[in-house]
Amino acid sequence: MGLFRRGSQVPPLVPIPAIADLPPAKLQASARYLGTFTVPTDGDDGERVVGQSLAARSAARLSLSAEALDVVRIAGSFRIRNAALRGARTAGHFAGKPVSELLLVRWEHEGNRWESGFRLDPARTVRDAVKAPIASGKSATQPDVGTWVRTLSKVARANKTSDESRNG
């Protein structure tokens, strides 16, 4: 288990601003936060990150803005700045269990490479349905994981390009 056993130090997470002060969202979704793991290396499985409430599964609200991906949850909200995003993907399993509508977000935090899992939920209210992106073949109340993957991946590619231009 190594670095992320109970009691080990996980750097403090970036807090979100007050809800009223959140920047305008490009995308929003209700989700179930499933946990965060280290990014696997050399064929090893990633390890669950257990500090800063990252191991606590909970209901969440995802809000992607020009500044960050804000993860609002009772168990402990946190912000992933756009500069820290490293990509997104979908998969059929998380921590060995089958999950539908699974969004995996890769990000870096103080030298750690992590991947957080979210199961996107159908819109819970009419307001959520109105804000949901319109996708071909899907109801406005159904989550569109593909839109999230494409949008987050685009932000991550922009980060990589700007990093290369600064270093090159």
DAWOCOR-V533791 format. One record per backbone hydrogen bond with DSSP energy under -1.0 kcal/mol. NH is the residue of the N-H (numbers start at 1). CO is the residue of the C=O. If there is no record, write none. Layout:
BEGIN
nh=(NH/NH)
co=(CO/CO)
END
This chain:
BEGIN
nh=(4/5/8/21/22/26/27/29/31/32/33/34/37/38/39/44/49/54/58/60/61/62/63/64/65/69/70/71/72/76/78/79/80/82/84/85/86/89/94/97/99/103/104/105/106/107/108/109/112/114/115/116/117/118/119/120/121/123/129/130/131/132/138/142/148/149/150/151/152/153/154/155/156/157/158/159/160/161/162/163/164/165/166/167/168)
co=(1/2/5/18/19/64/64/62/60/119/58/117/115/47/113/41/36/51/33/31/72/29/70/27/68/80/63/78/61/73/71/14/69/67/81/82/106/104/97/94/92/118/89/116/87/114/84/112/109/107/37/105/35/103/32/101/30/141/125/126/127/128/135/139/144/145/146/147/148/149/150/151/152/153/154/155/156/157/158/159/160/161/162/163/164)
END
